[in-house]
C-alpha cells in the first residue's frame, strides 16, 4: 500500500502495532516483580535472576538488526507474524517451565520473537502513513514501548497475587495472538529487496560479544574480577566487538552501519537514550526486592507502588514535546537527564526506616526525568538522519538501547549483589545457610524463617540494611551516569535549527506534539 493513499485501515493497523509494542515493553520488566517469588520457588541465586532478566534483553539486542533486514528482504508482515509466533511459543515454554534453566531458555526464545517484531513495527510505518502522519505514528508507537516498561511490574504484581508465577508468561499468549490476527488482516505486505543481506558472521560476533560481556559482569561478584574465566570472557567480548566493528567498516553495504554515528545529533541523542535505559533497567531490577522483601509488600502491592514512576512518565509525555518545541531538544534532553540524576541521588538517601512515602517521591521524579530525556532523544536521533537512512538508523538506535538495558541489569545487579554480600552479617549461621542468605535478600528472609527467633531477627535486620545500602550504591552510579549523559547532551547536541539545516530533515519534535491530539 502506498503511504500516499488514505486507507482507513491504517489506524487499526497502528493499534495492532501499539498492542505488540506495549506487550514487548511490559515484558521487558514484568519479570522483575516476579523474581523474588521465582527466587523462592525455584531457588534462584542473584546471578540466575540476572540471567532470567538478561537472556531476553541480550538476544533482543543481538538479533534486532539482522531481523530487520530479514523483514526488508522477505516481507515485513511475514516476519512480524513469525516474530509474534516465536514470542508466543517462548511465553508458553516459560509458563510451563519447571526450573531456572528452562525459564532462561524461554526468555531467550522470547527475545528472538521480540527482535523480529520491534524494528519491523517501525519500518512498516512509512508504508502505512503519509510523510505528514509518520512523526505522529512514530511517537505513538514509541510511547507504547516506553509506557510498557512501568506497566510490567503492575501487571505482574496483579497476576502473582491471583495466580502462580507462570502467569506472567501466560498473559503474553492472547496479546500475541491478537497481534498475529491483526497483522494477517490489517497489514499490507512490503519488502525492500535492495536492503543489505544478513551477515551471519557479524550476527554471530554481536551475539557472542554481548553474551560474553554480560556473562563476565554477572559472574564477577561471585568469582572475582581476577578470576581466569571472567578475564577470558571480558577479553573475548572486547575481541569480538572489535572484530564486528572492523568487519562492518570494510563491508560495502554493512548490516551495522557505523557511519551513522558520524551524525552528531544521532550519536549524542543515541548515547543519551542508551544511558537512560541503562539507569531505568538497573533501577527496575533492584527496586522490587526492596519493596517486597524489605518493606514487606505483596507482589500486587509492589507493582502498584511503582505507579508514581508511571505517573511521572505520563506527565512528561504530555509536556516534553511542548518543552522541546519551545526550548529545543538539546535543552529538554539535558534537563531530563539532570532531573533523572537528581532522582537517583535523592534515592541514595533511602534507609530501611524511610518508608514508602520517600520512595514514591523519588520514583515520581525518576519518571519525569525519564520521559523528558528519552522521548525527545529518540525523536532527535531519528530526525538528525537523512530520510533514506531512517530505517537503518532506527535499527541501530533500538539495538544500542537494548544493549544499555542489558548492561544496566548485569552491571548494576552485580554491583548490588557484591555490596549486599560484603555487608551481610551471617555470624552464628551454619555455612550452608550463610551461603544461601548471601545469594539475595529474598533468600535471607527464607533462611530467617527456618532459624531461631533471636537469630532470625538479627539476620533480617542485617539483610535489609545490607540490601538498602547496596541499592544506595547502585543509585549513586545511576546518578553519576545520568549526570555524565546530561553534560554530553548539553555540550554536543546540535540545536534544532542547526540539525534541520545540516540534514534537510524535519526536527520531529514539533510534529511529535501532535501525538497528544
C-alpha positions in Angstrom: 0.0 0.0 0.0 1.3 3.4 -0.9 1.7 5.7 2.0 0.1 8.5 0.0 -3.3 6.7 0.0 -5.6 7.3 2.9 -6.5 3.7 3.7 -8.9 3.8 6.7 -7.4 0.5 8.0 -4.1 2.2 8.7 -5.1 3.4 12.2 -6.4 0.0 13.1 -3.1 -1.4 11.9 -1.3 1.1 14.1 -3.4 -0.1 17.0 -2.2 -3.6 16.4 1.4 -2.4 16.3 0.8 -0.5 19.5 -0.6 -3.6 21.2 2.5 -5.5 20.1 5.0 -2.9 21.3 3.1 -2.5 24.6 3.4 -6.2 25.2 7.1 -6.2 24.4 7.6 -3.2 26.6 5.9 -4.6 29.7 7.5 -8.0 29.1 10.9 -6.4 29.4 10.1 -5.6 33.1 7.2 -7.8 34.1 9.6 -10.5 35.3 11.2 -8.1 37.7 8.4 -8.1 40.2 8.1 -11.9 39.9 11.8 -12.5 40.5 11.5 -12.6 44.4 8.7 -15.1 44.1 10.6 -17.2 41.5 13.8 -17.0 43.5 11.9 -18.6 46.4 10.1 -21.2 44.4 13.0 -22.1 42.1 15.9 -21.5 44.4 17.4 -19.0 42.0 20.5 -17.0 43.1 21.0 -13.3 42.3 23.1 -14.3 39.3 20.4 -16.7 38.0 17.8 -13.9 38.5 20.0 -11.6 36.4 20.2 -14.2 33.6 16.4 -14.6 33.7 16.1 -10.9 33.1 19.1 -10.5 30.7 18.6 -13.6 28.5 15.6 -11.8 26.9 17.4 -8.4 26.5 20.7 -9.8 25.2 19.1 -11.9 22.4 16.7 -9.0 21.7 19.7 -6.6 21.2 21.9 -9.1 19.3 19.2 -10.1 16.7 17.4 -6.8 16.1 19.5 -5.6 13.2 19.5 -8.9 11.2 15.8 -9.4 12.0 15.0 -6.0 10.5 17.0 -6.9 7.3 15.2 -10.3 7.1 11.9 -8.4 7.1 13.1 -6.0 4.4 14.1 -8.8 2.1 11.4 -11.5 2.7 8.4 -9.4 3.8 7.8 -7.3 6.8 4.3 -8.6 7.6 5.6 -12.2 7.2 8.4 -11.6 9.7 6.2 -9.7 12.1 3.8 -12.7 12.2 6.8 -15.1 12.6 8.2 -12.9 15.4 4.9 -12.8 17.3 4.6 -16.6 16.8 8.0 -17.2 18.3 7.2 -14.8 21.2 4.0 -16.7 21.8 5.9 -20.1 21.8 8.5 -18.8 24.2 5.8 -17.5 26.5 4.2 -21.0 26.6 7.6 -22.6 27.4 8.1 -20.1 30.3 4.7 -20.7 31.7 5.3 -24.4 31.8 9.0 -24.3 32.9 9.9 -26.3 36.0 13.4 -24.9 36.7 15.6 -21.9 36.3 17.3 -23.1 33.2 14.0 -23.6 31.3 12.9 -20.1 32.3 16.2 -18.7 31.0 15.8 -20.7 27.7 12.2 -19.4 27.4 13.3 -15.8 27.9 15.9 -16.2 25.2 13.3 -17.6 22.8 11.0 -14.7 23.6 13.9 -12.4 22.8 14.2 -13.8 19.3 10.5 -13.0 18.7 10.8 -9.5 20.2 13.8 -8.9 17.9 11.8 -9.7 14.9 8.8 -7.5 15.9 10.4 -4.3 17.2 12.4 -2.9 14.1 9.7 -4.1 11.7 6.9 -2.3 13.7 8.8 0.9 13.0 9.8 0.1 9.4 6.2 -0.5 8.2 5.0 2.9 9.3 6.2 4.7 6.1 4.1 2.2 4.1 1.0 2.9 6.1 1.2 6.7 6.7 1.9 9.8 4.7 5.0 11.8 5.4 3.0 14.3 7.4 1.4 11.5 9.5 4.6 9.5 10.1 6.0 11.6 13.1 2.7 11.2 14.9 2.6 7.4 14.3 6.2 7.0 15.3 5.6 8.9 18.5 2.6 6.8 19.4 4.5 3.5 18.8 7.5 4.8 20.8 5.2 5.9 23.7 3.6 2.5 23.8 7.0 0.9 24.1 8.1 3.3 26.9 4.8 3.1 28.8 5.1 -0.7 28.8 8.2 -0.6 31.0 6.5 0.6 34.2 3.3 -1.3 33.4 5.2 -4.6 33.6 5.6 -4.7 37.3 2.0 -3.6 37.9 0.5 -6.3 35.6 3.0 -8.9 37.1 2.0 -8.0 40.6 -1.7 -8.4 40.0 -1.1 -11.7 38.3 1.1 -13.1 41.1 -1.5 -12.1 43.7 -4.1 -14.2 41.9 -2.2 -16.9 40.1 1.2 -18.7 40.1 4.4 -17.1 38.7 3.9 -18.7 35.3 1.0 -16.4 34.7 3.5 -13.6 33.9 4.4 -15.6 30.8 0.9 -16.8 30.0 -0.5 -13.3 29.8 1.5 -12.8 26.6 -0.3 -15.6 24.7 -3.6 -13.8 24.0 -1.8 -10.5 23.3 0.5 -12.1 20.8 -2.5 -14.0 19.2 -4.3 -10.7 18.8 -1.2 -9.2 17.2 -0.9 -12.1 14.8 -4.5 -11.8 13.7 -4.2 -8.0 13.2 -1.1 -8.4 11.1 -2.8 -11.0 8.9 -6.0 -9.0 8.3 -4.8 -5.3 8.5 -1.2 -5.0 7.4 -0.1 -5.0 3.8 3.0 -7.0 2.8 6.0 -4.8 2.0 9.6 -5.5 1.4 12.9 -3.9 0.2 14.8 -6.4 -1.9 17.7 -3.9 -2.2 18.4 -3.9 1.5 21.8 -5.3 2.7 22.0 -9.1 3.2 22.0 -10.5 6.6 25.7 -11.3 7.5 25.8 -14.5 9.7 29.4 -13.7 10.8 28.5 -10.2 12.0 25.4 -11.6 13.7 27.5 -14.2 15.5 30.1 -11.6 16.6 27.3 -9.4 18.0 25.5 -12.2 19.9 28.8 -13.8 21.2 30.4 -10.5 22.1 27.3 -9.3 24.1 26.8 -12.7 25.7 30.5 -12.9 26.8 30.4 -9.3 28.2 27.2 -9.8 30.2 28.4 -13.2 31.5 31.6 -11.7 32.8 29.8 -8.9 34.6 27.2 -11.2 36.2 29.8 -13.8 37.3 32.4 -11.3 38.6 30.9 -10.7 42.0 30.9 -14.4 42.8 34.1 -15.4 41.1 36.1 -12.2 41.5 37.2 -9.8 38.7 40.6 -11.5 38.6 39.1 -15.0 38.0 40.6 -16.6 34.8 37.1 -17.3 33.4 35.9 -13.7 34.0 39.0 -12.3 32.4 38.7 -14.7 29.5 35.1 -13.6 28.9 36.0 -9.9 29.1 38.9 -10.4 26.7 36.7 -12.4 24.3 34.0 -9.7 24.5 36.4 -6.9 23.6 37.9 -9.0 20.7 34.5 -10.0 19.3 33.1 -6.5 19.4 36.3 -5.0 17.9 36.1 -7.7 15.1 32.5 -6.8 14.5 33.3 -3.0 14.1 36.3 -3.7 11.8 34.3 -6.2 9.7 31.4 -3.8 9.3 33.6 -0.9 8.3 35.1 -3.0 5.4 31.8 -4.2 4.0 30.3 -2.2 1.1 26.8 -2.5 2.5 27.1 -3.1 6.2 24.5 -4.6 8.4 25.6 -2.4 11.3 26.2 1.0 9.6 28.7 2.7 11.8 28.9 5.8 9.6 25.5 6.8 11.1 27.4 7.7 14.2 29.1 10.4 12.3 25.9 12.4 12.5 26.4 14.3 15.7 22.7 14.7 16.5 22.2 10.9 16.1 25.3 10.0 18.1 24.7 12.0 21.2 20.9 11.5 21.2 21.6 7.8 21.0 24.1 8.0 23.9 21.5 9.8 26.0 18.8 7.2 25.2 21.2 4.3 25.9 22.2 5.7 29.3 18.6 6.4 30.2 17.8 2.7 29.5 20.9 1.7 31.5 19.6 3.6 34.5 16.0 2.5 34.2 16.7 -1.2 33.6 19.0 -1.3 36.6 16.5 0.6 38.8 13.6 -1.7 37.8 15.8 -4.7 38.6 16.9 -3.7 42.1 13.7 -1.9 43.3 11.1 -4.8 43.5 13.1 -6.8 46.2 13.3 -3.7 48.3 9.6 -3.1 48.0 8.7 -6.7 48.5 11.3 -8.1 50.9 12.4 -5.1 52.9 9.2 -3.1 53.1 7.0 -6.3 53.2 4.6 -5.7 50.4 2.9 -8.5 48.4 3.5 -8.7 44.6 0.5 -6.6 43.7 1.4 -4.0 46.3 4.9 -3.9 44.8 3.7 -3.3 41.3 1.2 -0.7 42.4 3.9 1.2 44.3 5.7 1.7 41.0 2.8 3.8 39.8 4.4 7.1 40.7 7.1 6.4 38.1 4.4 5.8 35.5 2.6 9.0 36.5 5.9 10.9 36.0 6.3 9.4 32.6 2.7 10.2 31.6 3.2 13.8 32.7 6.4 14.1 30.8 4.9 12.5 27.6 2.3 15.3 27.6 4.7 18.2 28.3 8.1 17.1 26.8 7.1 17.8 23.2 5.9 21.3 24.1 9.1 21.9 26.0 11.2 20.6 23.1 9.4 22.9 20.7 9.8 25.9 22.9 13.3 25.4 24.3 14.9 23.0 21.8 15.6 19.3 22.1 19.1 19.9 23.5 17.8 21.8 26.5 14.9 19.4 27.1 17.1 16.2 26.9 19.8 17.8 29.1 17.2 18.9 31.7 15.6 15.5 31.7 18.9 13.8 32.4 19.7 16.3 35.2 16.2 15.5 36.8 17.0 11.8 36.4 20.3 12.3 38.1 18.8 14.3 40.9 16.2 11.5 41.5 18.9 8.8 41.6 21.0 10.9 44.1 17.9 11.5 46.2 17.3 7.7 46.2 20.7 7.2 47.8 19.2 8.8 51.0 16.8 5.9 51.4 17.1 3.9 54.6 15.4 0.8 56.0 13.2 3.1 58.0 12.4 5.6 55.3 9.0 4.1 54.4 7.3 4.2 51.1 6.5 7.9 51.0 10.1 8.9 50.4 10.4 6.2 47.7 7.3 7.4 46.0 8.8 10.9 45.8 12.0 9.9 44.1 10.1 7.5 41.8 7.9 10.3 40.6 10.9 12.5 39.8 12.6 9.5 38.1 9.5 9.1 35.8 9.6 12.8 34.9 13.4 12.7 34.1 13.0 9.5 32.1 10.1 10.9 30.0 11.8 14.3 29.4 15.1 12.7 28.4 14.1 9.6 26.4 11.3 10.8 24.1 13.0 13.9 22.7 16.3 12.0 22.4 14.6 9.2 20.3 12.9 11.8 18.1 16.1 13.9 17.8 18.2 10.8 16.9 16.0 9.8 14.0 15.3 13.4 13.0 19.1 14.0 12.6 19.4 11.4 9.8 18.6 11.8 6.1 15.2 10.2 5.2 16.7 7.4 3.2 18.7 6.2 6.2 16.0 6.4 8.8 15.4 2.6 8.7 19.0 1.6 9.4 19.2 4.4 12.0 16.2 3.2 13.9 17.6 -0.3 14.0 20.9 0.8 15.4 19.2 3.1 17.9 17.0 0.4 19.2 19.9 -2.1 19.3 22.0 0.3 21.4 19.1 1.0 23.7 18.7 -2.7 24.4 22.4 -3.1 24.9 22.2 -0.3 27.5 19.4 -2.1 29.3 21.2 -5.5 29.3 24.4 -3.9 30.7 22.4 -2.0 33.2 20.8 -5.1 34.6 24.1 -7.0 34.6 26.4 -4.3 35.9 24.1 -2.7 38.5 22.7 -6.1 39.6 26.2 -7.4 40.1 27.2 -4.3 42.0 24.2 -4.7 44.2 25.0 -8.4 44.8 28.6 -7.7 45.6 27.8 -4.9 48.1 25.0 -6.8 49.7 27.2 -9.9 50.3 30.0 -7.8 51.8 27.7 -6.0 54.2 25.6 -9.0 55.3 26.4 -10.4 58.8 25.9 -14.1 58.9 27.6 -14.7 62.3 26.4 -17.8 64.0 24.7 -19.3 60.9 25.7 -22.7 59.5 27.9 -22.5 56.4 25.2 -23.6 54.0 22.6 -21.3 55.5 25.1 -18.4 55.4 25.9 -19.1 51.7 22.1 -19.2 50.9 21.4 -15.9 52.7 24.3 -14.3 50.8 22.6 -15.1 47.4 19.8 -12.5 47.8 17.7 -10.6 50.3 14.8 -12.9 49.5 16.9 -15.9 50.3 18.0 -14.3 53.6 14.3 -13.9 54.5 13.7 -17.6 53.7 16.7 -18.6 55.8 15.4 -16.4 58.7 12.1 -18.3 58.6 13.9 -21.5 59.4 16.1 -20.3 62.3 15.5 -19.4 65.9 13.7 -16.1 66.7 16.8 -14.4 68.0 19.0 -15.3 65.0 16.1 -14.6 62.6 15.7 -11.0 63.9 19.5 -10.3 63.6 19.6 -11.8 60.1 16.6 -9.9 58.9 17.9 -6.6 60.2 21.3 -7.3 58.6 19.9 -8.4 55.3 17.5 -5.4 55.0 20.3 -3.0 55.9 22.8 -4.6 53.5 20.3 -4.5 50.7 19.3 -0.9 51.2 23.0 0.0 51.3 23.6 -1.8 48.1 20.6 -0.1 46.5 22.1 3.2 47.5 25.4 2.4 45.8 23.5 1.4 42.7 21.6 4.7 42.7 24.8 6.6 43.2 26.2 5.0 40.0 22.9 5.7 38.2 23.0 9.4 39.2 26.6 9.7 38.0 25.8 8.1 34.7 22.8 10.4 34.1 24.8 13.5 35.0 27.6 12.5 32.6 24.9 12.0 29.9 23.4 15.4 30.7 26.8 17.1 30.3 27.4 15.3 27.0 24.0 16.3 25.7 24.4 19.9 26.7 27.9 20.2 25.2 27.4 18.3 21.9 23.8 18.0 20.9 23.1 20.4 18.0 20.3 22.9 18.2 17.1 22.3 16.3 17.9 24.9 13.7 21.3 23.5 13.0 20.1 19.9 12.8 17.5 20.9 10.3 20.0 22.8 8.1 22.6 20.0 8.2 20.3 17.2 7.3 17.4 18.8 5.5 15.2 16.7 7.8 12.3 17.9 10.0 13.3 18.1 13.6 10.5 15.7 14.5 10.0 17.4 17.8 7.2 19.8 16.8 5.3 17.1 14.9 5.6 14.8 17.9 3.5 17.2 19.9 0.6 16.2 17.6 0.7 12.7 19.2 -1.2 14.2 22.1 -4.1 15.2 19.9 
